[in-house]
Amino acid sequence: MWPPVMMNINPDAVFLDTVGLLAIWDRTDQWHPNASIAFKQLQADDSDLATTTFILAECGNAAARRPYRLAVDQLREQLEADGALIIPTEDDWKQAWLAYRRGEAGNAGLVDQLSIAVMQRLRLRRAFTNDGHFRAAGFLTLF
């Protein structure tokens, strides 16, 4: 079903960032060991997970010629089924561009700014990443 029907996202949900997802899937990634430990803990805690269509697009591009290509699509299907794939709003888009222009969150790129705008709107506090831009924006990074 497109667009995915977004259920109410629990503020305790963990936002999945590209850095964290790629680190799980790519065993050669420098962050793979730390990301794997953190992700196993999220699974053990039965944590709710959510992300945006933009994060999945980044992951899809990065994985296009990698062996974990299908893992990206499987995650998309699962998030859509769970109502946890977030389509940013027009306001999220505008806020992200303003933050990008001002160089907020340590001069984060546009997709990070968009993720931050979504996280702020949904009152999410934790991000599955070690990206310092999320820390600069006041979020807890999980590895």
Secondary structure, DSSP 8 states (H G I E B T S, - for coil): --S-------TT-EEE-HHHHHHHH-TTSTTHHHHHHHHHHHHHTT--EEEEHHHHHHHHHHHTTSTTHHHHHHHHHHHHHHT-EE---HHHHHHHHHHHHHTHHHH--HHHHHHHHHHHHHT--EEES--HHHHHTT-EE--
